[in-house]
Amino acid sequence: QVVLQSAEDFVGRKFTDWLKSWPGQVVIAIFSLYWTVEVSTGLKNEGNAGVRKYGQKLETQLAEIIDLVRNDIPKLVRCTLEALIVIFVHNKDTVSNELTKGGVEREDDF
């Protein structure tokens, strides 16, 4: 139930506020879910250009995470962010380096 509530909350909140509001495993699960949804949607709607746009969104979100980490935040939030950053950077690099530069246009291209 917590995961479903977090998924609903993800859509309506500022990304960094959402990050601070949920347990680490939930944050990673829902971020991964929406990463998959947004990559798929980008490919379906705009092909490689859609993935490129999502890559730009990921760059912005990563900058927001970095700003958050540089502030005084609770230890639990810091722990969540440390785990998320590893996954986030991998996912961002997959979008930027593999999908965009690889010329992927459709979900079934790989």
C-alpha positions in Angstrom: 0.0 0.0 0.0 2.9 2.4 0.8 4.3 1.8 -2.7 1.0 2.6 -4.4 0.6 5.7 -2.3 4.1 6.8 -3.2 3.4 6.2 -6.9 0.4 8.4 -6.8 2.3 11.1 -4.9 5.2 11.0 -7.4 3.0 12.5 -10.1 1.7 15.4 -8.1 4.7 16.6 -6.1 8.0 18.4 -6.7 10.6 15.7 -7.2 12.8 16.6 -4.3 9.8 16.9 -1.9 8.7 13.5 -3.0 12.2 12.1 -2.4 12.2 13.3 1.2 8.7 11.9 2.0 9.1 8.2 1.4 11.3 5.3 2.6 14.4 4.5 0.5 13.3 1.3 -1.0 10.0 2.8 -2.0 11.8 5.8 -3.6 14.0 3.5 -5.6 11.1 1.2 -6.7 8.9 4.1 -7.8 11.7 6.0 -9.5 12.6 2.9 -11.4 8.9 2.3 -12.4 8.5 5.9 -13.7 11.9 5.8 -15.4 10.6 2.8 -17.4 7.3 4.4 -18.1 8.8 7.7 -19.2 11.4 6.0 -21.5 8.7 3.9 -23.1 6.4 6.9 -23.5 9.2 9.0 -25.0 10.0 6.2 -27.5 6.3 5.6 -28.4 5.4 9.3 -28.8 8.5 10.8 -30.3 11.1 8.1 -30.9 14.7 9.1 -30.2 13.7 12.8 -29.7 11.4 11.7 -26.9 14.2 9.8 -25.1 16.5 12.8 -25.6 13.9 15.1 -23.9 13.6 12.7 -21.0 17.4 12.7 -20.7 17.3 16.4 -20.2 14.7 16.0 -17.5 16.9 13.5 -15.8 19.8 16.0 -15.9 17.6 18.6 -14.2 16.5 16.1 -11.6 20.0 15.0 -10.9 21.0 18.7 -10.3 18.1 18.9 -7.8 19.3 15.8 -6.0 22.8 17.2 -5.8 21.5 20.5 -4.4 19.5 18.6 -1.8 22.5 16.5 -0.8 24.6 19.6 -0.3 22.2 20.9 2.3 21.6 19.8 5.9 19.2 16.9 5.6 18.1 14.1 7.9 20.4 11.0 7.9 17.6 8.8 6.6 17.0 11.1 3.7 20.8 11.2 3.0 20.9 7.4 3.0 18.0 7.3 0.6 19.7 9.8 -1.7 23.1 8.0 -1.6 21.4 4.8 -2.8 19.2 6.5 -5.4 22.1 8.5 -6.9 23.9 5.3 -8.0 20.8 4.0 -9.7 19.8 7.4 -11.0 23.2 8.0 -12.7 23.1 4.6 -14.3 19.6 5.1 -15.6 20.5 8.6 -16.8 23.6 7.3 -18.6 21.6 4.5 -20.2 19.2 7.1 -21.6 22.0 9.6 -22.7 24.6 7.2 -23.9 22.9 4.0 -24.9 19.4 4.9 -26.1 19.9 8.5 -27.4 23.4 8.1 -29.0 22.5 4.6 -30.1 19.7 5.9 -32.2 17.0 3.9 -30.6 13.7 4.9 -32.0 11.3 2.2 -30.7 10.9 0.0 -27.7 11.6 -3.1 -29.8 14.9 -1.8 -31.2 16.8 -3.6 -28.5 
